[in-house]
Amino acid sequence: MRLTNVAHLRLPFGRLLGYDVTVGPPGGELPVSFDQARHVGAGDRAGSWMALSFRLPHAVEPDDLATAWLAVVQRHGTLRTVFTPGSDGPRLHEVEVGPGGWTEHPIWPGQAVNAALRDVLDDACAPYATPSHRLCLLTTADGPTVVVGADHAHTDMWSMLVIARDLLSALAAVRRGETPHFAPAPAFAEHTAALEQREAAPADVRERWAQVITDGGGVMPRFPMPLGEVTTLQRERVEVRDVLDVDDLAAFSAEARERGVSTLALVVSSMTEVTRTLAGQPLRALFPVHSRYEPTWHDSVGWFITNSVLVCDDPEPRASSAAVKEAVELGSWPLADVLAPWGGMPDAPGMFAISWLDLRRLPVRVDAAGLEAQYVGAEVLTDGVMLWFVLDETGLHLRCRYPDTELARRNVGGWLDALVAHVCAHAQVSAGGRLRVADEVFRVRRAQREDVPALVALLADDPIGATREGAELVRYETAFDAVARDTSHYLAAVVDAEDRIVGTMQLTILPGLSRGGATRMQVEGVRVASALRGRGLGAAMLGWAHGHGAARGATLAQLTTDLARDRARAFYLRLGYEETHAGLKRKL
């Protein structure tokens, strides 16, 4: 899923509509979480929201979308709450939310669509707005785009997925002529009340928090390099980077597994190494952790996030893993009590925060690629550095927001450059791409265009292949370009210790409806250099291929081989393949 902010949001031009619900007077008072009190207590301001944008695959009647949206609002209690100012901080109240009507928002001459949307969400999704969420519909000739925004006090990134999933489900019911109805999800206010009943943090947790804050000069962790003039809020600079594609992420994760740590821990290792090299300091950062401790809350909407601190001074992966585990433990206790000696969270200019979200592991899923879904952050003034990592089916992505000063551009930008390079280097030498055959080590990598001549030579290096290959190189290069554009294909180049190409195979992931919607992996063009045949490299390549397919959801590997290849058939049978089907081909 694309991770962006509203200034970078990709939206087609069209009519921008917003749905105005009706809201009753404030009712019963509800408990306010620690983070809600901090966030809302800062007052109404632009940029306090987050949003999710996605395209619908077909036209929609605005009133049908409104009906679906009201069903979502009725399911999630936090979408039926509003904040009001109180003498001792913000108060949270239940409200009745009912149907209203659509408003067309102007897009002024010369104004970009995303700028018009920003203005709408800045106004509608402020902390004290009633309600502080907004459903928007962008109607275009290419189809409708839906944007759901809400003040951060009522949602988090996980919650935005829940909202999108439920809205699509309700809309499908409306299209079938049904009245959408959901069982109520446990409300976030119930979660806040449950946290208030938890026991206070033990002495060792309090002492560790105190040590971290003291080591930071009495404030929360700050970015380890100068940011320039940040005693006042500055305009933001936002960088969005695609760090690893799906293949490199799989390789990176395999390296983490071989080292006995998580993917997150290995990224923390890279951040620690980069911070020590560039700043001569340990990695210290604010580290949000989710508080959905039980499955009860998996389908709820709210700000299920609490804060912790991540401190790591040793880039060795197991030390980084221990730092992550400590951060999770430090964030597992009610913070109001822990931070009481400082009168709450001791913020300071330059504060550094790191967020991590692995969408592949969440129990809530939407078709992010098919919907062209985008997580959208607001434009804000800032004096600190915020780094978000998101992992999904397309790879590892990051978004970083920092003050747009000359010094911050140089230092934060340089830190990001070094981090991305370090993570990519891990992926390139990863255990996930290594094949050990007897006393030799080979490496599997995605083929590059300059590899095409060597790959064609391998394809032609047997009696049958010699009769098929021999076309002009440009035809192979054109075919390579088509394969490389489609990420469902993986054209592998297997190289030896001297980086010579000694093997190849093409793997294609094939989703399908048969076998209960099973995904298959098609294996084609398996070749090993003649000098290495019979030594186990082919079996190692197929073993790697099976892992590649399984990591992408495939439950079945399939291939065909020429009937004249008796040795190849015996080879595949030894690897567990079964001759269950007859393959047929027809020239076109």
N, C-alpha and C positions, 0 to 999 in steps of 0.2 A: 504494500500500500504506500502510495506517495505521501511523504511527510513534508509539508510546506507551511508557509504562512500566507496571509491574505494578500500581501504585496506580490507574491509569486504565484498565486492561484491561477490555474488555467481554466478559464471559463469562456464558452462561446457567447456571442452577442445575442441578446433577445430581450424579452419583457421580463422585468424582475418583479415578482409578486411576493407579498408577505401576508401571512394569515394572522389576523387579530382575533384572539380568543376573548371571551368575556370572563372577568374575574370578580368574585364576590369579595366582601369585606374580610379582613383578617379574622381568623377564628382561633381555635385552641393553640396554645403555645407549645412548641416542641424543643427538645434539647439541641443545642448548637455545638458542633464539634470544635476542637481546638483550632484546626486549620480554617474552618469556616469563620470563626471569630476573628482570626488574623486577617483573612482575605476581605471579608465584608467590612470589618472595622476600619479598613483603609478608605472606605467611602466610595461613592460612585465615581467612575473614571472610565475613559476609553480603554479598550484592549484587555478587559478582565475576562474575556470569554474564550471558548474554544469551539470548534465546529467540525462537522463532517460533511463533505460534498460527495455526491455520487450521481451518476446518470442512470435514468430508467431506460429499459430496453424498448419501451413502447410509449405512445402518447398516453396522457392521463388527463382526466377531467379534474380541474382544481377542487371541486366539491368532493370528489371521491378521495382525493388525497387528504383533504381536511377531515373527512370522516375517519380515515385510517389514523390520522394524527391524534384525534381526540381519544381514540381507543388506546393509543400508547400513553397519553397523558393520564387516562384513568387507571392504567395499570401501575404506574410508577408514582408513588406518593411524593417523591421529591419534586416532581414537575407540577405538583399542586401545593407548593409552599412558597412563601415570600418572606423577605426580611424587612424589618422595620427598625429604625434607630431606637436605642434604649439608653438610659442613663449610665448603665454599666456595660455597654456593648450592644451589638446587634441582637435583635430578637427574631425568632423564626416562628411563623404561623402557618397553620393549615388554611387553605382557601378552596372555594369551589371554582372549578374551571369549566366553562361551557362553550358552546358553539358561538362563532362570531362571523367574520367575513373577510374577504380578500381585499388587500390594498395594493395598488400598483405603485412601486417606488420609482421615482424618476432617475434616469441615467442622463446626466446633463451633457450638452455638446462637448465633445473632447474628453469626456470622463470615461475611464475604463470600467468595465463591468465589475471587476473585483474591487475597485475603489468605491463604487456605489454600494456594493454588498457590505464592505467594511463600515460605511457610514450607518447602514441599517442595523448591523449587529452591535456596533458601538453604542447605539441609542437604546436598542431593545433588550440587550443582554447585560446591562449594568447590574451591579450587586443588589441595588434596592429597587430595580424595575419590577413591575407586577403584571405578568410574571417575567422572570429574567431568562426566558428562552424564546426562540423564534423559529418558525418553519417558513422557509423561503422556497419559491419555485421559479426557476428560470426557464421560460418557454422559448424554444428556438426551432428553426427549420430542421435541425439535426436531431430533435427530440428533447425531452425535458431533463433538466438537472435539478436535483433536490439538494438544499443546504439546510442542515439543522444546526443551529447555534445555541449555546447556553452559557450563562456565567459559570465560571469554574467552581463556584461554591456548590453547584448542583450536579457536577459531572466530572468524569475523568475519561481517559482514552478508551478504557475497557467499556465504560458506560455508553460511549458514543456508538460502539459496535452493537451493544444491546438495543439501543434506540433504533439504529438502522435495520437490524434484523426484525424487530417487532413491527416497525413501520412497513417494511416490505411484506411481512406476513399478513398484516391487517389489510393492506392494499390488495393483496391477492384475494382475500375473502370478499372485499367489496366488489371486485371484478367478477366474482362468481355469483354475485347477487345476494351474498350473505351479510349479516351484521357482524362485524368483527368483535370478538370478545376474548379477553385474556383473564386468566386467574390473576388476582393481584400479586405482585411481587413484593417481598419484604421491603419495607421502606428504609431509606438511609437513616432516618431519625431513630428507628429501632436499633440500628447498628451503633449509632452514637450513644444511645442509652446503655446498650450492652457493654461498650467500652468503658463507660463511667463506672460500671460495677466491677471491673477487673481489679485485681489486687495491684497495689503500687509496685513500682520497680524495685528490685532488690538493691542492696548497698553497692554491689560491684558494678551494676549498670550505671547507677548515679555517679560513682567515682570515675568510671570511664568517660561518661559525658563531660564531667567537670574537667578531666585531663585534656580532652580534645579541645574544649572551648578555651581553656587556659593556654594551651600550646598555640592557639590561634590569636592570642592577644586579647582574650576575653570576648571574642565574637565568633560567629560561625565561620567555617572554612572559606577562604578567599582564593581567587585564582592566583597561582604562584608567580605570575609575572606582571609587571606594571601595565595598567590599562589607560594611563593618562588622567585627564581631569574627570573624575567621577564623583566629586563631592556633590554635584547636582546631576539629576537624571539627564541622560543623553539620548539622542535618536539611536535606534537600534541598527545594527548590521546583522543580517541573517544569511548564513551559509547553509545550503542543502547539498549533501554529498552522498552519492551512491558508492559505498565503500567496497563491498564485495558482491559480485553477482551470485546466482544460486549455486554455481559449481564451486566457486572459490569459498563461499560460506560453508558448503559441505566439507571441503578440504580443511578449512580452518577448524570446524567443529570436530572433525576426525582427529586433528592434532591435539585438541583439548582433551578428547577422550583418552588418547594414548598417554597423555600426561596425568590422567586421573582427575581432571578438573572440568568445570563447566565452560561453555563458550563465553559467558560473562566474565568468569575469572581470568580467562586468557586475554580478553580485551582489557581488563583491569591491569594485567601484567604489562601490556603494551603501554597503557597510559602512565603507569608507574615508571617504566623505563624512560619514556619520553620526558616526563616531568623531572626526573633526576638529571637527565642529560642537559635539558635546556634551562632549568631553573635551580638545579642543585638542591631540591627539596623533595620530601615525600609527597605522594599524592594525597591530598585532603579535599574532600568535597561533601556537600550536602547530598544525601542519597535517598530520594523518595522510595518507599516500599509499599506495596499494596497491603491493605488490611482486610482482604476477603479471606479470612482465616478458615472459613467453613464453606462448603458448597451451598449453604443456605443463601449466600449473597451473590452467587455467580450470575444470576439473571436480574439483579437489581441495578438501579441507576442511582448514582451518588458520587461523592468525592471520597472513594474508598482508598485514600492514600494517607499515609503518615510519613513523617520525616525521620531520617537517621543520618549518621555521619559515616563516611567511608574513609579510612586511613590506611595507606599501604606504603611502606618504605622499602619493600623488597620485591623486585620484579619476578622472582622465581615463582612459577605458576601456582605451586601449592601454598606459598605464602599469600599470594593474591586471593586464592580461594578462601583461605582462613580470614582474610580481611573482609571479603564479601559476607561470609557467615557471621562475623562479628557485627557487621552493619545491620543485617537482618535481625539479629538478636537485640541490638540497641534500639531498633525501631519497633519492637514488639510490645512496648509498654506505654501506658498513657503518658503523653508528653507534658501535659499541663503541670503535672506534679514534678516531673524530672527537671523542667526548665524554670520552675518557680523561683529558684535563687537568683535568676537573672531577670526576673519580671517578665518572663516569656522568652521567645526565641531572640537571641541577641544578634539581630541583623546588622550588617555594615556594608558600605560600598565595596564592590569587588567580590561579593559573595559568589561562590562557584558551586553549581549543582549539576549532578549527572543523573539522568533518568534512563531506564532500560525497560523495554517492552518486547517480549517475544510473542508475536501474534500467533505463531504456529502452535503454541502450547496452551492458548486460551480455550476454554470450553465453549466460547461463543465465536461463530464463524459467519462471515458473509463472503460472497464472491467478489473480492476486492478488485481483481483484474477485470472481470466482466462488467462490473459497475463503474470502472475507472474511479474508484473511491480515493479520496484524499483527506488526510487529517489536516486541518487548517488551524494555525495559530493566528492570534491577533497581532497587529502592529502596536508596539508599546514604546515608552521611554524607559531606559534601563540604566542601571549602574553596575550590573553584575553579568556573569557568564552562565548561561544555561545550555546544557548539552543533552539532547535526546537521541537515544539509539532505538531503532525499530527494526526487528527481524521479521521477515515474512517469506512467502514462497518465491519471491524474486531476489532475495539476498538481504544484506545488512546495509541499512541506511542511517544517516545521521543528519540532524539539524542543530545548528548552533546559533545562539543569539548572544550578542555582546555589544557594548557601547561603541558607537561608530566614531571612535577617535583614531588619530593616526597611529598612536602607540598600540592601541588594542588591535587594530588591523594587523600590525606587524607581529605582535606577540601571540595573540590568539590564533591568527591565521597561520603563523609559523608552527605553533603547537599542533594545530589540526593537520597541517601538511605532514609533519613528522609522524603523527599518530596514524594517519591513513597509510603512509608508506610502511610503517612498522607492522600494522595488521596485515597488509597485503603481502609483505615479505614472509610472514608466518604462513599464509595460505599457500604461497608458491613452493615452500619447502615442506609442506605438510605431510604428515604420515598418511593422510587420506589419498595422496597421489603417488605414494611409494609402493613398489612391488618388489618383494624380496624373493629371489629365485636362487636357491643354493647359496653361493657366496657372492652373488651379484645383486645390485640394486638398480631397478629401473624406475622411471617416473611417468605417470599418465598426466597429460595436460590436454587442454582444448587446442585443436589444431589451428594454426594461423594460415593466412593466405600464402605466405612464402613457403609453407610446408607442402603445398599442392604437388610440385614435381616429385618429391620423395614419396608422398602417399600414392601417387599414380604408379610409381615404379614398384611399390609393394603389391598393389593390386594386380599388376601385370606379371609378377614374379612366380608364376606357376603355369603348367600347360594350358589350363582352361582360361585363366586370366589373360594369358598372352594372346588368345584369340579374340578377346572382347575389348581390350584396351588398345590405345594407339591413336586416339583422336587428337586434334590440335589442342595445345595446352589451354587456349582461351576458353574452350568448351568446359574443361574441368574447372577453371577459375570461375566461370559463370555459375556452374553448379555449386561450387563452394560458397559463393556469395549468397545463393538462395538458402543453403543449409544454415549458414551462419546467422542469417536474419531471423530464423525461427528457433526460439529458445527451447522448443520441445526436442530438438536434435542436439546430440553431443557427438561431434566428430573427433575422435581421440587420436592423438599422436603419442606413441610410447617411445621414450628416449632412453638411451643407456647413459652410463656415467660420463661419457664424453659428449653428451647431448646430440647423438646421432639418432635419427628416427629408425626404429627397428620393429615397430608394430603399429597397427591401426585397427579401428573398428568404428562403426557408426551405430549409435544408440538413439532410439526414438521413443518418446513417451506417448502412448496412445490411450487417451481416455475413451471410454465407450459405455454403452448401456447394457450390453450382454454380461452374463455372469454377475448379475446384481450390481451393475454399474462399475465393474472392475476396470482398473487401469492396467494396461499391459506395456511391456517394453519390447520393442522390436530390435533384434540384433542383426546387423548386416555387415558385410565387408570385413570380416575378421581376417587379418593377415599378420604373419610373423616373418621376419627376415629369414631367408633360407638357412643362413649360418646358425640360427638360434632355434630352429625347429626341433622338437623332441626333447627339449630341456626344461619344460614346465612353464615357459613364459606365457603361452596361450591360455593355459589353465588359470594362471594368476590374473591375466587380463579379464577372463570371463568372471572370475570371482569378484574383481573390482567392479565389473559391469553390473553384477547382481546387486551389490551394495548401492551403486548409483541409482538403479531402478527402484529399489526398496525405499531409499531416502526420498524419492519423488512420488511415493504412493503406489507404485506398481506392485501387483500381487502375482504377476505371471510374466515370465520371459519367454519369448518365442523367436524362432528363426527358421529359415529354410536353407538347405544346402543342395548343391547339384547332385543328382543321382550318381554321377560318375565319381564323386568324391567319397570313396569308401572309407578312407582313413579319417576324413573329417567327420563322417557320420559316427564312426566308432568313438572318436574323441568326444563328441557332444553327448553320446549315450553314457560315457564314463562320468560325465559331469552332472548326470541326473536328468538330462532331457529325455523325453519319451516320444516315440514315433506314433502319435495319436491321430494325426491328420495327414491328408495328402495335399501337397502344395501344387497349385496350377498357375501357369503364367500364360499370357496372351500378348502378342505384339500389337501395338496400337499405331 
